[in-house]
Amino acid sequence: MNKNAGFYGETLPLTRQQDGKVMSIYRDAGVYFDEVGMRTERQMKINGQTFFVTSVFPTVATATPTEKIIKLIDLDVMKKAE
C-alpha cells in the first residue's frame, strides 16, 4: 500500500483563465485570491506523516523563478566556500 499522498499526478487539475494566463487548480487544494495575489493550501501525507503546504503567488512578482533559483544556488556556493 502506498502511504504517500499529495502528488498531483492523479488529481487531474482544472484550468482557469485569468488576465490572459492559464492556471492549474487541483481538486485537493484550497485556492484563495486577495489583494496580494493567489495562495494555495493543501495537505500531503508522506510515510504516514502529515504536511501542510502553502504556495504563494504574488500578483506582482519581484523576481522570476529562474532568478530565485540562481540566488539559492549562489548562497549555497557561498556557504560551502566559508
Backbone as numpy.savetxt, mean C-alpha at the origin, in Angstrom:
# Nx Ny Nz CAx CAy CAz Cx Cy Cz
-2.89 -26.87 4.97 -3.73 -25.67 4.97 -2.85 -24.42 4.97
-3.14 -23.48 4.11 -2.39 -22.23 4.05 -2.92 -21.28 5.11
-2.08 -20.95 6.10 -2.50 -20.05 7.17 -2.34 -18.59 6.80
-1.76 -18.32 5.63 -1.51 -16.94 5.22 -2.67 -16.42 4.39
-3.15 -15.28 4.74 -4.22 -14.62 4.00 -3.87 -13.15 3.90
-4.37 -12.51 2.91 -4.10 -11.09 2.79 -3.37 -10.74 1.52
-3.08 -11.74 0.69 -2.46 -11.43 -0.59 -3.57 -11.10 -1.57
-3.25 -10.33 -2.59 -4.27 -9.80 -3.48 -4.64 -10.73 -4.63
-3.91 -11.80 -4.82 -4.10 -12.65 -5.99 -5.50 -13.19 -6.17
-6.20 -13.50 -5.11 -7.50 -14.14 -5.23 -8.68 -13.21 -5.01
-8.43 -11.94 -4.75 -9.54 -11.06 -4.37 -10.20 -10.36 -5.54
-9.63 -10.47 -6.75 -10.21 -9.86 -7.95 -10.61 -8.41 -7.69
-9.68 -7.49 -7.83 -9.96 -6.10 -7.49 -11.00 -5.46 -8.40
-11.70 -4.50 -7.82 -12.59 -3.64 -8.59 -11.75 -2.49 -9.11
-12.20 -1.81 -10.12 -11.47 -0.63 -10.58 -12.38 0.58 -10.49
-11.77 1.71 -10.22 -12.50 2.97 -10.11 -11.71 4.03 -10.86
-12.41 4.85 -11.62 -11.74 5.95 -12.32 -12.04 7.25 -11.59
-10.99 8.01 -11.36 -11.16 9.31 -10.70 -10.09 10.24 -11.25
-10.49 11.40 -11.69 -9.57 12.40 -12.24 -8.71 11.82 -13.37
-9.31 10.97 -14.18 -8.60 10.39 -15.31 -7.62 9.29 -14.96
-7.62 8.85 -13.70 -6.72 7.79 -13.26 -7.53 6.57 -12.85
-6.99 5.39 -13.08 -7.66 4.15 -12.69 -7.04 3.66 -11.39
-7.89 3.32 -10.41 -7.42 2.81 -9.12 -7.99 1.41 -8.92
-7.18 0.53 -8.35 -7.65 -0.80 -7.99 -8.19 -0.74 -6.56
-9.37 -1.30 -6.35 -9.96 -1.36 -5.02 -10.23 -2.82 -4.70
-9.68 -3.30 -3.60 -9.79 -4.70 -3.23 -10.94 -4.90 -2.26
-11.66 -5.98 -2.45 -12.87 -6.25 -1.67 -12.60 -6.40 -0.17
-11.39 -6.79 0.18 -11.10 -7.00 1.60 -10.42 -5.78 2.23
-10.48 -4.62 1.59 -9.84 -3.42 2.12 -10.87 -2.31 2.28
-10.75 -1.56 3.37 -11.54 -0.36 3.54 -10.84 0.77 2.82
-11.57 1.54 2.04 -10.99 2.65 1.29 -11.65 3.94 1.77
-10.83 4.91 2.16 -11.33 6.16 2.71 -10.73 7.34 1.96
-11.54 8.32 1.65 -11.10 9.54 0.96 -11.33 10.73 1.88
-10.35 11.63 1.95 -10.52 12.88 2.69 -9.71 13.97 1.98
-9.57 15.14 2.62 -8.87 16.25 1.98 -7.38 15.98 1.78
-6.81 15.05 2.52 -5.38 14.74 2.42 -5.11 13.77 1.27
-6.04 12.86 1.01 -5.84 11.88 -0.05 -6.69 10.64 0.17
-6.16 9.50 -0.23 -6.86 8.23 -0.08 -6.09 7.33 0.88
-6.80 6.58 1.70 -6.19 5.66 2.65 -6.90 4.31 2.53
-6.12 3.23 2.49 -6.72 1.89 2.51 -6.30 1.20 3.79
-7.19 0.41 4.33 -6.90 -0.36 5.54 -7.33 -1.79 5.31
-6.49 -2.72 5.72 -6.84 -4.12 5.60 -6.14 -4.93 6.68
-6.60 -6.13 6.86 -6.06 -7.04 7.85 -5.43 -8.22 7.12
-4.22 -8.60 7.53 -3.53 -9.73 6.92 -3.17 -10.74 8.00
-3.30 -12.01 7.70 -2.86 -13.05 8.62 -1.68 -13.76 7.98
-0.58 -13.79 8.70 0.63 -14.46 8.23 1.10 -15.39 9.33
1.14 -16.68 9.03 1.52 -17.71 10.01 0.73 -17.56 11.31
-0.56 -17.29 11.18 -1.43 -17.20 12.34 -1.38 -15.87 13.08
-0.49 -14.98 12.68 -0.38 -13.67 13.34 -1.10 -12.62 12.51
-1.87 -11.76 13.17 -2.64 -10.73 12.48 -1.86 -9.43 12.39
-1.86 -8.85 11.19 -1.23 -7.56 10.95 -2.29 -6.62 10.38
-2.29 -5.38 10.82 -3.18 -4.36 10.29 -2.34 -3.45 9.40
-2.70 -3.36 8.14 -1.90 -2.63 7.15 -2.68 -1.41 6.68
-2.05 -0.26 6.74 -2.65 0.98 6.23 -1.73 1.52 5.15
-2.30 1.83 4.00 -1.56 2.45 2.91 -2.13 3.84 2.70
-1.26 4.84 2.57 -1.68 6.23 2.41 -1.22 6.73 1.05
-2.15 7.29 0.30 -1.87 7.83 -1.01 -2.28 9.30 -1.02
-1.32 10.20 -0.79 -1.66 11.63 -0.72 -2.15 12.16 -2.07
-3.03 13.15 -2.01 -3.53 13.78 -3.22 -2.40 14.41 -4.01
-1.50 15.08 -3.31 -0.35 15.71 -3.95 0.90 15.00 -3.45
1.55 14.27 -4.32 2.75 13.53 -3.93 3.94 14.46 -3.76
4.77 14.17 -2.77 5.99 14.95 -2.55 7.17 14.35 -3.30
7.05 13.08 -3.70 8.11 12.40 -4.45 7.48 11.21 -5.17
8.15 10.77 -6.21 7.68 9.58 -6.93 8.11 8.34 -6.15
7.47 7.20 -6.40 7.91 5.97 -5.74 9.38 5.65 -6.03
9.82 5.92 -7.24 11.23 5.67 -7.59 12.16 6.54 -6.76
11.81 7.81 -6.60 12.64 8.71 -5.78 12.70 8.23 -4.34
11.58 7.73 -3.82 11.55 7.25 -2.43 12.41 6.01 -2.25
12.34 5.06 -3.19 13.14 3.85 -3.05 14.63 4.15 -3.19
14.98 5.08 -4.07 16.39 5.48 -4.20 16.88 6.10 -2.90
16.05 6.91 -2.27 16.44 7.51 -0.99 16.65 6.44 0.08
15.78 5.41 0.12 15.95 4.32 1.09 17.24 3.55 0.82
17.53 3.29 -0.44 18.76 2.58 -0.79 19.97 3.40 -0.37
19.95 4.71 -0.65 21.06 5.59 -0.26 21.26 5.58 1.24
20.16 5.64 2.01 20.27 5.60 3.48 20.88 4.29 3.95
20.47 3.19 3.33 21.02 1.88 3.70 22.51 1.81 3.40
22.92 2.33 2.26 24.35 2.33 1.89 25.14 3.18 2.87
24.58 4.33 3.27 25.27 5.20 4.22 25.41 4.52 5.58
24.39 3.80 6.03 24.47 3.09 7.31 25.53 2.01 7.27
25.62 1.29 6.17 26.63 0.22 6.06 28.03 0.77 5.97
28.18 2.00 5.50 29.49 2.61 5.37 30.02 3.14 6.71
29.13 3.30 7.68 29.55 3.85 8.99 30.35 2.86 9.79
